[in-house]
């Protein structure tokens, strides 16, 4: 009876020792992993790596033994250890299997950890290790101009570190460089909802992306939102230019005037005002605005072209009206022709200067040609026609 009891006690003790030994492997993995982290933080990688390898040997035994096969701590440390090994491995063919094993271990640990005792370590594995691995892959791909793979990697990193603005920016930038504008826009839209430090530039790029995609209304809206948020003249200019191009001249006049008052030495704002006024038929205000742009920059070719065009069109309109008068209104006819001639001569210095400043401008040459046609100067008309043919 005593012998049987002794045998039973011996069997029980052996079983306990085996279980304890396997628990010891988990403890060894934990201990050596923590030593690795300490040495890593101290920048002593030569001393740190042997501890990580020892931790791997221990955890490999723990996750296959029946006694610790279902131990969430064992799988948690496998996720951590394999993740760190993948970070250290710079060869994709060998680092990828390591990170995949780390992710699989993480998934199993999460399923087993009902009490949440390993939650902090599991969160660290995903938010720090796995995200860093994907981030590293993204940077490598981006540096070799493999932008599609870079976007995939950065996107994967975001799955482990959602909301990270730097990674979101990298993902958006990679998508755009890969000409994947839809995803690039999506990532940039995510960014402008945050306090990302470079959001002023993001607003401008986003507006340009929407323009490239043909959504001018959204491009204007984004530029307007950014201009208001940052009180930024570049974004305001983007909104103004897009509005002028899309036929919203009347709606944008007050915004151009506001920018002109804030930036009195910027020739573009009075120039844009000239375009807006000219388009809606307010030629006197258009002329005045172009003159203001020329006052700021005496060599602003586009302003000379446009003011010359405004005055030329004014003269042509008066000539046409005069020619439509009945014959019994000679006095009115003479007055109109005289006024038209004055506008024509007023236009000439601007038409000539525009051609001088930009000899290859087809518009400047066409305007000057029209002037000489009205003046019935055929030799000049032929000379300009020859220049136009060469362009």
C-alpha positions, 0 to 999 in steps of 0.5 A: 500500500505504501509502495503504491502510494509512493509510485503514485506520488512519483508519477504525479511529481514527474508530471508536475516537473514536466509541466513546470519545465514547459512553463519554464520555457515560457518564463525563459522566453519572457526573461530573454526577450525582456533582456533583449529589449533592455539591451536594444534600448541601450543600443547594444545590439551585439549583446541583445541578439543572442538573448532574442535567439535564446528566447526564440529557442524557448518559445519554439518548444513552449508552443508545441508542447501539449502542456503549454500549447494553449498557453496565451503567454507562450503565443504572445511571446512568440508573436513578439519574438518573431516580430522582432526577428523579422524587423532585424532581418533585412532580406525579404525572402526570410523576413516575410515568413517570420512576420507571417508566423508572428501574425499567426501567433498573435491571432492565436494568442488573442483567441486564447487570452480570454482574461486579457492578461496579455493584452498590453503585449499583444497591442504592442506587437501589432501597434509597434512591431507589425506596423514598423515592419510594414512601414519599413517595407513601404519605405524600401519600396518607395525608395526604389520607386515601387510606389504600388508596393509602397502603398500596399505596405503603408496601408498594411501598417495603418491596419496595425496603427489606425489613424497614424497621420504620418503613415496615412500621408506616406500611403497617400503619397505612394498611391498618388505616385503610383497614379492610384488617384482614387486611393490617394484622394481617400488618404488625403481626405482622411488627413484633413480631418486631423491636425496633421502638421502639413495639412495646408499643403495637403489641402492644395494637393487634394484640390489639384487631385480633384482637378485632375480627376475632373471634379472641379466643384470638389476641387474649388470646395477643398481649396476654399475650405483650406484657404479659410482654415489657414488664411492662405493666399496660395489656396485662395489663388487655387480657388480663384483660378479654378472658379474663373476656369469653371465660369464662376467669375461673378461669384469669385469677384469678392474673393479676388478683391479681398486677396488683392487688398491683402496682397497689394504687390501681387499682380495676379489678383488685379489681373484675375479681377480683370478677367472676371469683370471682362467675362461678365461685361464690365469692361471699364472695371476690367480695363482698370484692373488690368492697368493696376496689374501693369502698374505693379509689373510693367512687363506683365505681358498677359495684362498688356494682351488683355487690356489691349484686347478689351480696348480693341473689342470696345472699338470694334463694338462701336464701329459695328454699332455705327455701321448699323445706324440708318443713313439719316443718323450721320451725326450719331455715326460720326460720333461713334466712329470718332469714339471707336477710333480713339479707343482703337488708338488707345489700344495700340500701345498695349497691343504693341507692348504685348507683342514686344514682351511676348513675340510668340503669343498668338493672341498678341499677334492676332490682336495686333493684326486686327488693329492693322486690318481696321487701319487698312495697313495691308503691309503690316497685316501681311507681315504679321500673317507671316509671323503667325505662320511660323509659330 
